[in-house]
Amino acid sequence: MLTEEQTESIKRKLIEQIDHSFPEDKKEFAINQINGMDSEQLEAFLIKNNLLKPGSGKNISSSDQCVFCSIIAGNIESYKIAQNSKAIAVLEINPFSKGHVIIIPKEHVTSEGELSPQVMGLAKKISDLIKIRLKPESVDISYSNILGHEIINVIPLYNEKKPTERKPAEKEELEEIQKILTKKTFSDKKEKNAEKKPEKEKLHKKIVKEMEKLWLPKRIP
């Protein structure tokens, strides 16, 4: 069972997440639901949503409460676009605009200054991908900190103004955008082959060099 202190701490963090990511017309209801839960109900809610493992209430940590850590662990369904060794890129389910992607560091980093070059690099890669596949006028990159987990928002802008209101996306819409952004194209294959070419050339030169060292007897007629 969660302690009173844990219950209040988790409620604050959940409400912070709701305030940041929920549509305006659903925030009040969701916040009231969270505030109305006692310790037992809150623990059941966390377990049901894979934010807490059964029986781990006494050992609860910030990462157990973090929805982004749960996404990284695969405990929460997400619409993955890409990843590298340090971060994962998934579609925002309550986006500001079509194709809004969030870059989640795989480590529970708590500030922008802790973001590694690989995390920043994935954000740039996704920004370029969105420009090519979705054709927005521009792409905005911004930072957010929810439940103590720093993330990067990559938001396509289809007009001059940055959108200020989130709208929940339908499952079918998210799946369609995921297909568009993850579809392999001829240029992708060409780029991949270009990356492999230097390695192939290097291996070929090494083989030739080794063969030159071999001593072969003269052929007897």
Residue pairs with C-beta under 8 A, 6 or more apart in sequence:
1 39
1 40
1 43
1 57
2 10
2 39
2 42
2 43
2 57
2 60
3 39
3 57
3 58
4 39
6 39
6 57
6 60
7 38
7 39
7 42
9 65
10 42
10 46
10 60
10 65
11 34
11 35
11 37
11 42
13 65
13 147
13 148
14 34
14 65
15 31
15 34
15 35
16 146
16 147
17 67
17 146
17 147
18 27
18 30
18 31
18 34
19 27
19 31
20 144
20 146
21 92
21 94
21 146
21 166
22 30
22 94
22 166
23 94
23 165
23 166
23 167
23 168
24 165
24 166
26 168
34 42
37 45
43 52
43 57
46 52
46 65
47 53
47 54
49 76
50 70
50 75
50 76
51 64
51 65
51 66
51 67
51 70
51 75
51 76
52 60
52 64
52 65
53 64
56 64
62 108
62 147
62 148
63 69
63 108
65 147
66 108
66 147
66 148
66 149
67 76
67 146
67 147
68 104
68 108
68 146
68 147
68 149
68 151
69 108
69 149
70 76
71 78
71 88
71 90
71 104
72 88
72 104
72 106
78 90
78 91
79 90
79 91
79 93
79 174
79 175
79 177
79 178
80 88
80 89
80 90
80 178
81 89
81 90
81 91
81 101
81 126
81 129
81 178
81 181
81 182
82 88
82 89
82 122
82 125
82 126
82 129
82 182
83 89
83 122
84 118
84 121
84 122
85 106
85 118
86 105
86 106
86 107
86 116
86 118
86 119
86 122
87 103
87 104
87 105
87 106
87 116
87 118
87 119
87 122
87 123
88 103
88 104
88 106
89 101
89 102
89 103
89 104
89 122
89 123
89 126
89 154
90 101
90 102
90 104
91 99
91 100
91 101
91 102
91 169
91 174
91 177
91 178
92 100
92 101
92 102
92 153
92 169
93 168
93 169
93 174
94 166
94 167
94 168
94 169
95 155
95 166
95 167
95 169
96 153
96 155
96 162
96 163
96 164
96 165
96 166
97 136
97 155
97 156
97 157
97 158
97 163
98 134
98 156
98 158
98 173
98 177
99 130
99 133
99 134
99 136
99 156
99 177
99 181
100 153
100 154
100 155
100 156
101 126
101 130
101 153
101 154
101 181
102 151
102 152
102 153
102 154
103 119
103 122
103 123
103 126
103 151
103 152
103 153
103 154
104 149
104 151
105 114
105 115
105 116
105 119
105 149
105 150
105 151
108 148
108 149
109 115
109 149
109 150
110 145
110 148
110 149
110 150
111 145
111 150
112 143
112 150
114 150
115 150
115 152
119 152
120 152
123 141
123 152
123 154
126 154
127 139
127 141
127 154
129 181
130 136
130 139
130 154
130 156
130 181
131 139
133 180
133 181
133 183
134 156
134 177
134 180
134 181
136 156
136 157
136 158
137 157
137 158
137 159
137 160
138 156
138 157
139 154
139 155
139 156
139 157
140 153
140 154
140 155
140 157
140 162
141 152
141 153
141 154
141 155
142 152
142 153
142 155
143 150
143 151
143 152
143 153
144 150
144 151
144 152
144 153
145 151
155 162
155 163
157 163
